Amino acid sequence: MNIIVFTTYFSLKSGYERLSLELFIWLKKKGYNVGIVSQFDLQKSCLKDYPEIFKTNENNDVYLLNLVNKLNIFKIFKSILLFRKIIVTKNYQFIEVSAFAPSVIAYISTIGINTKIIIGIHDDYSIRKYKVFKFLIWKLFLKNKKIYFYSISNYVYKKWIKYSKTKKKNNFILYNSINNEYFNRKKFNKNLNLKNMYNLKKDSICILSVGRLMHRKGIDVTIQAMNLLKSSIDIHLFIVGRKDDSDRNDETSFQRDNNNFIKSNKLTKSVHFLGERNDVAELMCQCDLFVHSARVEGFGLVLVEAMASGLPVISTNVGGIPEVLRGSKSILVPPGEPKLLASAIISYSGWSKKKIDDIKQTSRECALNYTVERRGVNFISHLQKIC
């Protein structure tokens, strides 16, 4: 079975980009003839943090399309011809791809070729941003019989079928996976101690939230809950994630409103923005509770990472979250309700050590459903059915 994984960036280490890299590594270890191609990266050296890839066959299975800087029709056409040549030369039977642009390139590159395309659906396509013209045009070629789709949760699957009008026989569910490092708490640097770094008391409660700083992720709700709790318990919120890079006015005002709310309510000493980090697994081991107050969520990969790290989880009952957290004893609250979220956090502060240890153990067991090994096995199983 010959497979090529098509991603946007090797250098991004989150979301479906990381899933693509981990799938490639797993397939390679299992002996499959597999390649990986990046749409935007200019150099293979960006893979130095992934020695499993960087040293593989002297990078003969790693390809770059270099689709950056002053794009024009000629550059796009040239990259399509290059990708087509790679597919034909190596006789790739399947292309695994996520995201709009790579899926379009994959489709055009395989016109007249029997290579099948497996498109990952990672979001709820019924929401507003997917009703623009380019996605409506995209839907026109998705019904090609050589194109198949995997959805990251049953929730996303149902939404996708309704949105795309594609046949159920061309769709399946493939849950996301997390890196094994989240299961290994003992490996982390003991010198990293958030409470010492921020001069916190030993019994201070440290809450962690991870996600892009945008409206749909609901970090504003968590901040508002912090304001309701500031006079009740000694609590600190650590926020990991980069600012939303869209030019939309509503997202820009969202960030500004959050900053103004923190300052006006004197939360600057209890709400800490850590920015984008590459040590999230280690940070999770330093905190007491994970809070994810998303308004929209197809899966919630950070929730599984938190469970594997042994963090109790409080989240919202939206999208695929209840499905992912099923059986974990996590607390779910409605979205956009800071009072209910604050109540849930208060309840955590009263839990016994025995109850917390029990929840940690249950969470880790639930997280084992989302390993790279399990995702890889399920992926191959579906490809064999397609064959």
Backbone torsions as a table, in degrees:
resi	resn	phi	psi	omega
1	MET	NA	121.1	-177.9
2	ASN	-105.8	123.8	-172.4
3	ILE	-133.1	137.3	170.9
4	ILE	-121.3	132.7	-180.0
5	VAL	-98.4	126.6	-176.6
6	PHE	-113.6	117.9	-179.1
7	THR	-126.9	173.9	-178.8
8	THR	-85.6	-50.9	-178.3
9	TYR	-136.7	135.3	168.3
10	PHE	-74.4	-29.7	-171.3
11	SER	-75.5	-15.7	176.8
12	LEU	-83.9	134.0	-173.1
13	LYS	-117.3	32.0	177.9
14	SER	-143.7	170.0	175.9
15	GLY	62.4	-152.9	-175.2
16	TYR	-70.6	-20.1	176.1
17	GLU	-63.2	-44.0	178.1
18	ARG	-67.8	-39.1	177.9
19	LEU	-60.2	-38.3	178.9
20	SER	-62.7	-46.1	-180.0
21	LEU	-63.5	-43.1	-178.7
22	GLU	-67.5	-35.6	176.6
23	LEU	-65.7	-43.8	178.1
24	PHE	-58.9	-47.0	-179.3
25	ILE	-60.8	-43.9	-178.9
26	TRP	-63.8	-45.6	-179.9
27	LEU	-61.7	-39.4	179.8
28	LYS	-64.5	-43.8	-179.4
29	LYS	-64.0	-30.8	-178.7
30	LYS	-84.4	0.3	173.8
31	GLY	91.3	9.5	178.5
32	TYR	-76.7	150.8	174.3
33	ASN	-80.1	99.9	-170.1
34	VAL	-134.4	142.5	175.0
35	GLY	-126.0	169.6	177.3
36	ILE	-141.3	139.7	-177.4
37	VAL	-131.8	139.8	177.8
38	SER	-108.2	137.6	179.3
39	GLN	-75.0	-39.6	-168.8
40	PHE	-112.9	-26.7	-173.9
41	ASP	-62.5	145.5	-178.0
42	LEU	-99.3	-23.5	-177.4
43	GLN	-137.3	145.7	177.9
44	LYS	-74.1	-13.9	-178.3
45	SER	-63.4	-18.1	177.9
46	CYS	-66.2	-8.6	179.1
47	LEU	-93.1	8.7	-175.6
48	LYS	-61.0	-23.6	177.5
49	ASP	-79.3	-3.7	178.7
50	TYR	-122.1	76.8	-176.4
51	PRO	-59.1	-26.6	179.0
52	GLU	-61.5	-31.1	179.6
53	ILE	-93.1	-46.6	-171.6
54	PHE	-60.8	-32.5	-177.7
55	LYS	-98.0	-0.2	-176.0
56	THR	-73.3	116.2	175.5
57	ASN	47.4	36.5	-179.5
58	GLU	52.6	37.2	175.6
59	ASN	69.0	18.4	-179.3
60	ASN	-68.2	-16.3	179.2
61	ASP	-103.7	10.6	-178.8
62	VAL	-115.1	127.5	-174.7
63	TYR	-127.8	151.9	178.6
64	LEU	-126.0	133.1	175.7
65	LEU	-95.4	-16.7	174.9
66	ASN	56.2	41.1	-178.5
67	LEU	-87.0	67.6	178.0
68	VAL	-136.9	165.7	173.6
69	ASN	63.0	108.7	174.5
70	LYS	49.8	60.1	179.9
71	LEU	-63.8	142.1	173.2
72	ASN	-144.6	173.5	-176.7
73	ILE	-59.5	-37.7	-179.2
74	PHE	-62.8	-45.5	179.8
75	LYS	-63.4	-42.3	-179.7
76	ILE	-64.4	-44.6	-179.9
77	PHE	-63.1	-40.1	179.5
78	LYS	-63.4	-41.2	-179.9
79	SER	-68.1	-35.5	177.6
80	ILE	-64.4	-43.7	178.2
81	LEU	-63.5	-39.3	177.8
82	LEU	-63.2	-46.0	-179.7
83	PHE	-64.2	-40.0	178.3
84	ARG	-61.9	-41.4	179.2
85	LYS	-63.2	-41.2	178.2
86	ILE	-60.9	-46.2	-177.8
87	ILE	-61.3	-46.9	-177.0
88	VAL	-69.3	-45.6	-177.0
89	THR	-61.2	-44.1	-177.7
90	LYS	-91.4	-0.9	178.1
91	ASN	54.9	47.0	178.6
92	TYR	-71.2	128.4	-179.0
93	GLN	-88.3	-27.6	-176.6
94	PHE	-133.7	143.1	170.1
95	ILE	-117.1	120.8	173.4
96	GLU	-96.7	126.2	-173.5
97	VAL	-149.6	148.3	172.1
98	SER	-130.8	161.3	178.1
99	ALA	84.9	154.7	-173.3
100	PHE	-64.0	-59.4	-173.7
101	ALA	-60.5	-48.1	178.3
102	PRO	-61.0	-34.7	179.7
103	SER	-68.1	-35.0	177.1
104	VAL	-67.3	-44.9	178.1
105	ILE	-61.1	-42.5	179.6
106	ALA	-62.1	-41.7	-179.0
107	TYR	-64.3	-49.8	-178.0
108	ILE	-64.8	-37.6	-178.1
109	SER	-67.4	-20.4	-175.5
110	THR	-109.3	12.2	176.6
111	ILE	-61.2	125.9	-179.0
112	GLY	83.4	0.7	178.0
113	ILE	-114.2	149.1	-176.0
114	ASN	-85.6	8.2	179.3
115	THR	-64.6	131.6	-179.4
116	LYS	-91.9	147.0	-177.4
117	ILE	-112.1	128.2	177.7
118	ILE	-111.3	109.2	-175.2
119	ILE	-101.1	125.7	176.9
120	GLY	-82.1	127.9	178.2
121	ILE	-105.5	111.0	-170.3
122	HIS	-111.5	6.7	-174.5
123	ASP	-145.6	168.5	175.2
124	ASP	-84.3	103.9	-174.9
125	TYR	-79.6	5.3	177.2
126	SER	-86.8	-10.0	-177.0
127	ILE	-77.2	166.5	-167.8
128	ARG	-54.9	-42.9	-170.9
129	LYS	-66.5	-15.9	179.5
130	TYR	-96.7	13.0	178.6
131	LYS	-105.4	14.6	177.5
132	VAL	-82.2	170.1	-169.8
133	PHE	-58.0	-44.5	-173.1
134	LYS	-63.4	-33.8	179.3
135	PHE	-76.8	-30.1	175.8
136	LEU	-67.1	-38.3	175.6
137	ILE	-67.7	-41.0	179.2
138	TRP	-54.6	-40.1	-177.0
139	LYS	-61.8	-23.8	-175.2
140	LEU	-65.5	-36.4	-178.1
141	PHE	-97.6	-1.9	-177.2
142	LEU	-71.8	-15.8	-177.5
143	LYS	-86.7	7.4	175.0
144	ASN	-60.5	135.7	-172.9
145	LYS	-67.7	-14.5	179.1
146	LYS	-91.7	1.9	-179.9
147	ILE	-103.4	129.1	178.7
148	TYR	-122.8	162.3	-175.0
149	PHE	-136.3	140.0	168.4
150	TYR	-118.6	136.5	177.3
151	SER	-105.7	146.9	-172.0
152	ILE	-82.5	-5.1	175.5
153	SER	-160.3	164.7	177.5
154	ASN	-63.8	-35.4	177.2
155	TYR	-60.3	-50.1	179.5
156	VAL	-63.8	-37.8	178.6
157	TYR	-57.1	-49.3	-178.5
158	LYS	-64.5	-42.4	179.0
159	LYS	-64.4	-39.4	-178.3
160	TRP	-68.0	-44.7	178.6
161	ILE	-57.5	-43.7	-179.8
162	LYS	-66.8	-40.2	-177.3
163	TYR	-73.1	-46.5	-171.1
164	SER	-86.7	-22.9	-175.6
165	LYS	61.4	24.4	177.0
166	THR	-81.4	160.7	-177.3
167	LYS	-74.1	143.2	-179.2
168	LYS	-62.8	-29.7	-179.2
169	LYS	-68.0	-17.4	177.5
170	ASN	-98.1	12.7	-178.0
171	ASN	-129.0	145.9	173.4
172	PHE	-151.5	169.0	-178.8
173	ILE	-104.5	130.2	176.6
174	LEU	-134.6	105.7	-176.9
175	TYR	-67.4	150.9	174.6
176	ASN	-65.5	168.4	178.1
177	SER	-136.3	162.0	178.2
178	ILE	-121.5	156.7	178.4
179	ASN	-67.0	144.8	-177.9
180	ASN	-63.3	-17.2	-178.1
181	GLU	-61.9	-25.4	-178.9
182	TYR	-68.9	-19.4	179.4
183	PHE	-87.7	-9.3	-172.4
184	ASN	-112.0	83.8	-177.5
185	ARG	-70.5	-25.2	-173.1
186	LYS	-73.0	-18.5	-173.5
187	LYS	-79.4	-13.3	-169.2
188	PHE	-82.4	156.3	-178.3
189	ASN	-65.7	117.5	-178.0
190	LYS	-72.1	-12.0	-179.4
191	ASN	-75.1	-19.5	177.4
192	LEU	-79.4	111.8	-178.3
193	ASN	-137.3	103.0	-175.4
194	LEU	-60.2	-38.2	-177.1
195	LYS	-65.3	-37.9	176.8
196	ASN	-71.6	-41.1	-178.0
197	MET	-61.6	-34.7	-176.8
198	TYR	-107.3	14.3	176.8
199	ASN	54.0	47.3	-179.6
200	LEU	-95.4	157.8	176.5
201	LYS	-71.6	157.2	-177.8
202	LYS	-60.8	-34.4	-177.2
203	ASP	-96.6	11.3	174.5
204	SER	-63.9	142.9	177.8
205	ILE	-92.4	123.0	179.8
206	CYS	-104.9	119.2	178.6
207	ILE	-103.9	139.3	177.3
208	LEU	-117.2	136.7	171.2
209	SER	-128.9	135.5	-178.1
210	VAL	-130.2	129.7	178.1
211	GLY	158.6	160.5	178.3
212	ARG	-62.0	142.2	-175.9
213	LEU	-81.7	82.7	-179.2
214	MET	-142.8	162.7	-172.5
215	HIS	-56.9	-43.5	-175.0
216	ARG	-64.8	-23.6	179.5
217	LYS	-82.5	-13.0	169.6
218	GLY	69.9	24.3	-179.4
219	ILE	-64.0	-24.9	178.2
220	ASP	-63.1	-33.5	179.7
221	VAL	-67.9	-40.9	177.9
222	THR	-64.4	-40.3	178.5
223	ILE	-64.6	-41.0	177.6
224	GLN	-64.7	-36.6	176.7
225	ALA	-65.0	-37.6	176.6
226	MET	-59.6	-38.2	179.1
227	ASN	-64.8	-36.1	179.1
228	LEU	-72.3	-23.1	-175.0
229	LEU	-97.2	-11.7	-168.5
230	LYS	-60.2	-27.8	-179.7
231	SER	-95.9	-2.2	-175.6
232	SER	-100.0	-46.6	-175.8
233	ILE	-138.5	157.8	177.1
234	ASP	-83.2	101.6	-171.0
235	ILE	-137.5	144.1	-179.5
236	HIS	-133.7	139.0	-179.4
237	LEU	-110.7	124.9	176.3
238	PHE	-110.3	122.3	-174.5
239	ILE	-112.1	121.4	178.1
240	VAL	-111.2	130.6	178.2
241	GLY	152.0	153.4	179.2
242	ARG	-90.6	157.4	176.9
243	LYS	-65.4	149.0	177.6
244	ASP	-64.1	131.6	-175.5
245	ASP	-95.6	12.6	178.0
246	SER	-78.5	157.7	179.9
247	ASP	-93.3	7.8	-177.2
248	ARG	-66.2	134.2	-177.4
249	ASN	-62.0	-36.0	-176.9
250	ASP	-67.4	-33.5	177.8
251	GLU	-73.8	-35.8	177.7
252	THR	-64.9	-43.8	178.9
253	SER	-68.3	-31.0	178.0
254	PHE	-61.0	-45.3	179.4
255	GLN	-65.5	-42.1	-179.7
256	ARG	-64.8	-41.6	-179.7
257	ASP	-63.9	-38.7	177.8
258	ASN	-62.5	-45.6	-179.8
259	ASN	-63.5	-41.1	179.3
260	ASN	-65.9	-38.7	179.7
261	PHE	-63.9	-43.2	-179.8
262	ILE	-62.3	-44.2	-179.1
263	LYS	-68.7	-45.4	-176.2
264	SER	-68.6	-24.5	179.9
265	ASN	-104.3	13.2	174.6
266	LYS	55.1	49.9	179.7
267	LEU	-105.7	8.1	-174.4
268	THR	-62.9	-24.4	-179.5
269	LYS	-91.9	-5.0	-179.1
270	SER	-122.3	-10.8	176.1
271	VAL	-115.3	118.4	-171.8
272	HIS	-121.3	118.5	176.6
273	PHE	-90.1	119.7	-177.3
274	LEU	-99.4	-6.5	-179.1
275	GLY	74.4	-164.9	178.2
276	GLU	-80.2	130.9	-175.2
277	ARG	-128.3	154.0	174.3
278	ASN	-109.6	13.1	179.2
279	ASP	-123.4	39.9	-176.9
280	VAL	-61.0	-40.5	-180.0
281	ALA	-59.7	-39.7	179.6
282	GLU	-70.2	-39.6	178.0
283	LEU	-62.7	-37.2	179.5
284	MET	-61.7	-33.6	178.9
285	CYS	-73.3	-12.7	-178.5
286	GLN	-95.8	-8.9	-174.6
287	CYS	-108.9	167.4	-176.1
288	ASP	-101.1	-26.9	-170.7
289	LEU	-151.2	142.4	176.7
290	PHE	-111.4	128.6	-179.6
291	VAL	-121.9	128.9	-179.4
292	HIS	-134.1	100.3	-172.6
293	SER	-101.8	45.7	-176.0
294	ALA	-63.2	146.8	172.9
295	ARG	-90.0	-30.8	178.6
296	VAL	-137.5	133.3	179.6
297	GLU	-159.8	121.8	179.2
298	GLY	-78.6	-32.6	-178.5
299	PHE	-142.2	-65.9	-178.1
300	GLY	94.8	66.4	-177.2
301	LEU	-59.0	-35.7	-179.0
302	VAL	-64.7	-24.8	178.3
303	LEU	-67.2	-41.3	177.8
304	VAL	-68.0	-39.4	177.5
305	GLU	-60.9	-41.6	178.9
306	ALA	-64.6	-43.6	179.5
307	MET	-61.8	-44.0	179.7
308	ALA	-62.6	-30.7	179.0
309	SER	-80.1	-4.5	179.3
310	GLY	84.1	21.5	178.8
311	LEU	-91.3	129.0	168.3
312	PRO	-60.7	145.9	-173.8
313	VAL	-122.0	134.9	167.6
314	ILE	-119.5	125.1	-178.0
315	SER	-143.6	-172.4	-179.4
316	THR	-102.8	153.9	-177.8
317	ASN	-91.4	56.2	-179.2
318	VAL	-119.1	156.8	172.7
319	GLY	52.1	-131.8	-177.7
320	GLY	-88.6	2.9	-176.1
321	ILE	-61.4	-49.6	178.9
322	PRO	-58.4	-33.6	179.2
323	GLU	-66.7	-44.4	-177.9
324	VAL	-69.6	-37.7	-175.9
325	LEU	-90.1	1.9	-177.1
326	ARG	-54.1	127.6	177.4
327	GLY	84.3	1.6	-174.2
328	SER	-93.5	-5.6	-176.5
329	LYS	65.7	22.2	175.7
330	SER	-73.9	158.8	178.6
331	ILE	-97.9	131.2	177.9
332	LEU	-116.3	136.4	177.8
333	VAL	-128.9	160.1	177.0
334	PRO	-65.7	152.3	179.0
335	PRO	-71.8	152.4	174.9
336	GLY	69.7	24.2	-177.5
337	GLU	-124.3	82.0	-177.5
338	PRO	-60.1	-32.3	180.0
339	LYS	-66.0	-43.6	179.3
340	LEU	-69.0	-36.0	177.0
341	LEU	-65.2	-42.8	178.1
342	ALA	-61.6	-40.1	178.6
343	SER	-62.5	-39.8	179.2
344	ALA	-64.5	-41.2	178.8
345	ILE	-66.1	-40.4	176.7
346	ILE	-59.0	-42.7	-179.5
347	SER	-61.4	-37.3	177.7
348	TYR	-60.7	-40.8	-176.5
349	SER	-62.1	-18.3	-180.0
350	GLY	-99.7	2.1	-179.4
351	TRP	-71.5	146.3	175.0
352	SER	-77.4	161.0	178.0
353	LYS	-61.2	-37.2	179.5
354	LYS	-61.8	-43.0	-180.0
355	LYS	-66.3	-42.1	179.7
356	ILE	-63.4	-43.8	178.8
357	ASP	-62.5	-37.6	178.3
358	ASP	-65.0	-43.2	179.3
359	ILE	-66.0	-40.2	178.0
360	LYS	-59.8	-45.2	-179.5
361	GLN	-64.5	-44.2	179.2
362	THR	-63.3	-39.9	179.9
363	SER	-63.0	-44.0	179.3
364	ARG	-62.2	-39.7	178.9
365	GLU	-64.3	-40.0	178.3
366	CYS	-66.0	-37.3	-178.6
367	ALA	-64.7	-23.3	179.6
368	LEU	-65.2	-13.8	175.6
369	ASN	-73.3	-8.2	-171.8
370	TYR	-127.2	45.2	177.8
371	THR	-87.0	160.0	177.1
372	VAL	-61.1	-38.6	179.4
373	GLU	-60.2	-47.7	-178.4
374	ARG	-65.5	-41.1	178.5
375	ARG	-63.4	-42.9	180.0
376	GLY	-62.7	-45.1	179.2
377	VAL	-61.2	-44.2	179.3
378	ASN	-65.4	-38.0	178.6
379	PHE	-61.2	-49.4	179.7
380	ILE	-62.9	-39.0	179.1
381	SER	-58.3	-42.3	178.7
382	HIS	-70.0	-37.2	177.5
383	LEU	-63.8	-38.0	178.8
384	GLN	-63.9	-35.6	176.6
385	LYS	-67.6	-37.0	179.5
386	ILE	-67.8	-38.1	177.9
387	CYS	-59.4	NA	NA
